[in-house]
Amino acid sequence: MIRIDAMWLAIEPLDMRAGTEAALARVISVFGAARPHHAYLFANRRANRMKVLVHDGIGVWLAARRLNSGKFAWPRDITGTLTLNQAQFDALVLGLPWQRIGEAGVITLL
């Protein structure tokens, strides 16, 4: 099992033809560095494909996921990057509205 301590979501789309080296270069340009035990998530423009690059402390892993129908709930109206917790990541890869899970789903007013 690959240990992942933090998950980062890049807002800008990534060309899904990108291989490991191109994805790693994008991680370095967007996040500043590829840190051990961190996962970096990218989607294409249509948000129906995702790539995840994980630095395991020794090397890097690149995984891809494609939805047969629908889209990933990828943020479009903000810039920069976001961090995700495990529950949000689990919802994201299923194509569910992950933004409503965790702190974002807390109700404070009636």
KOLMARLUM-329975 format. One record per residue (C-alpha): residue number from 1; residue in one letter; x, y, z. Coordinates in steps of 0.001 Angstrom, whole numbers. Example, Ala and Ser with C-alpha at 12.3 -4.5 7.8 and 13.67 -1.06 7.14 Angstrom:
<sites>
+-----+---+---------+---------+---------+
|   k | r |    east |   north |      up |
+-----+---+---------+---------+---------+
|   1 | a |   12300 |   -4500 |    7800 |
|   2 | s |   13670 |   -1060 |    7140 |
+-----+---+---------+---------+---------+
</sites>
This chain:
<sites>
+-----+---+---------+---------+---------+
|   k | r |    east |   north |      up |
+-----+---+---------+---------+---------+
|   1 | m |       0 |       0 |       0 |
|   2 | i |    1261 |    3483 |    -870 |
|   3 | r |    1233 |    5892 |    2071 |
|   4 | i |    -410 |    9243 |    1292 |
|   5 | d |    -286 |   11969 |    3940 |
|   6 | a |   -1713 |   14846 |    1881 |
|   7 | m |   -3751 |   15181 |   -1314 |
|   8 | w |   -3575 |   18272 |   -3499 |
|   9 | l |   -5986 |   19191 |   -6264 |
|  10 | a |   -4778 |   21365 |   -9158 |
|  11 | i |   -7439 |   23605 |  -10646 |
|  12 | e |   -5924 |   24100 |  -14116 |
|  13 | p |   -6499 |   21194 |  -16538 |
|  14 | l |   -3755 |   18789 |  -17592 |
|  15 | d |   -3412 |   17233 |  -21042 |
|  16 | m |   -4203 |   13567 |  -20405 |
|  17 | r |   -1571 |   12526 |  -22932 |
|  18 | a |    1009 |   13666 |  -20365 |
|  19 | g |    3190 |   10888 |  -19055 |
|  20 | t |    5047 |   10643 |  -15769 |
|  21 | e |    7715 |   13210 |  -16629 |
|  22 | a |    5243 |   15818 |  -17932 |
|  23 | a |    2938 |   15298 |  -14940 |
|  24 | l |    5896 |   15607 |  -12552 |
|  25 | a |    6980 |   18822 |  -14300 |
|  26 | r |    3436 |   20186 |  -13872 |
|  27 | v |    3461 |   19244 |  -10161 |
|  28 | i |    6724 |   21130 |   -9686 |
|  29 | s |    5467 |   24188 |  -11586 |
|  30 | v |    2080 |   24296 |   -9787 |
|  31 | f |    2997 |   23106 |   -6284 |
|  32 | g |    6666 |   24085 |   -6120 |
|  33 | a |    7904 |   20538 |   -5444 |
|  34 | a |    6793 |   16923 |   -5347 |
|  35 | r |    6867 |   16048 |   -1666 |
|  36 | p |    7171 |   12471 |    -397 |
|  37 | h |    3874 |   10811 |     514 |
|  38 | h |    1810 |   13495 |   -1211 |
|  39 | a |    -684 |   12908 |   -4036 |
|  40 | y |   -1334 |   15493 |   -6767 |
|  41 | l |   -4600 |   15356 |   -8720 |
|  42 | f |   -5241 |   16786 |  -12190 |
|  43 | a |   -8237 |   16633 |  -14531 |
|  44 | n |   -8663 |   17296 |  -18235 |
|  45 | r |  -10736 |   20232 |  -19566 |
|  46 | r |  -13960 |   18215 |  -19750 |
|  47 | a |  -13344 |   16852 |  -16226 |
|  48 | n |  -14157 |   13288 |  -17253 |
|  49 | r |  -10567 |   12065 |  -16811 |
|  50 | m |   -8210 |   12405 |  -13878 |
|  51 | k |   -4534 |   11692 |  -13269 |
|  52 | v |   -2971 |   11281 |   -9852 |
|  53 | l |     758 |   11528 |   -9315 |
|  54 | v |    2064 |   10153 |   -6004 |
|  55 | h |    5604 |   10519 |   -4690 |
|  56 | d |    6171 |    7484 |   -2441 |
|  57 | g |    9530 |    8650 |   -1063 |
|  58 | i |   11554 |    6624 |   -3573 |
|  59 | g |    9914 |    7282 |   -6928 |
|  60 | v |    6665 |    8449 |   -8444 |
|  61 | w |    3440 |    6655 |   -9392 |
|  62 | l |    1037 |    7921 |  -12031 |
|  63 | a |   -2522 |    6621 |  -12072 |
|  64 | a |   -5397 |    7533 |  -14386 |
|  65 | r |   -9167 |    7328 |  -13965 |
|  66 | r |  -11866 |    7866 |  -16577 |
|  67 | l |  -15589 |    8165 |  -16003 |
|  68 | n |  -17736 |    6415 |  -18602 |
|  69 | s |  -20486 |    8967 |  -18076 |
|  70 | g |  -20716 |   12219 |  -16192 |
|  71 | k |  -17914 |   14413 |  -14907 |
|  72 | f |  -15739 |   14803 |  -11866 |
|  73 | a |  -16891 |   17662 |   -9626 |
|  74 | w |  -13858 |   19805 |  -10457 |
|  75 | p |  -13763 |   23420 |   -9269 |
|  76 | r |  -13558 |   25948 |  -12106 |
|  77 | d |  -14186 |   29359 |  -10566 |
|  78 | i |  -11099 |   29595 |   -8351 |
|  79 | t |   -7373 |   29673 |   -9019 |
|  80 | g |   -4494 |   27823 |   -7430 |
|  81 | t |   -4727 |   24524 |   -5570 |
|  82 | l |   -6846 |   22852 |   -2904 |
|  83 | t |   -6168 |   20172 |    -322 |
|  84 | l |   -8509 |   17211 |      90 |
|  85 | n |   -9119 |   14867 |    2990 |
|  86 | q |   -9688 |   11137 |    2484 |
|  87 | a |  -13500 |   11368 |    2473 |
|  88 | q |  -13421 |   14170 |    -109 |
|  89 | f |  -10999 |   12194 |   -2287 |
|  90 | d |  -13186 |    9085 |   -2085 |
|  91 | a |  -16204 |   11113 |   -3230 |
|  92 | l |  -14241 |   12901 |   -5971 |
|  93 | v |  -13027 |    9722 |   -7680 |
|  94 | l |  -16619 |    8451 |   -7775 |
|  95 | g |  -17801 |   11653 |   -9440 |
|  96 | l |  -19763 |   12799 |   -6373 |
|  97 | p |  -19959 |   16393 |   -5056 |
|  98 | w |  -16982 |   16173 |   -2701 |
|  99 | q |  -17174 |   19892 |   -1797 |
| 100 | r |  -20107 |   19110 |     525 |
| 101 | i |  -18122 |   16627 |    2628 |
| 102 | g |  -16203 |   17675 |    5729 |
| 103 | e |  -15927 |   21305 |    6822 |
| 104 | a |  -17694 |   22566 |    3688 |
| 105 | g |  -20818 |   20580 |    4630 |
| 106 | v |  -21144 |   21974 |    8152 |
| 107 | i |  -24424 |   23827 |    8814 |
| 108 | t |  -23972 |   26806 |   11124 |
| 109 | l |  -27181 |   28832 |   10593 |
| 110 | l |  -30865 |   27973 |   10488 |
+-----+---+---------+---------+---------+
</sites>
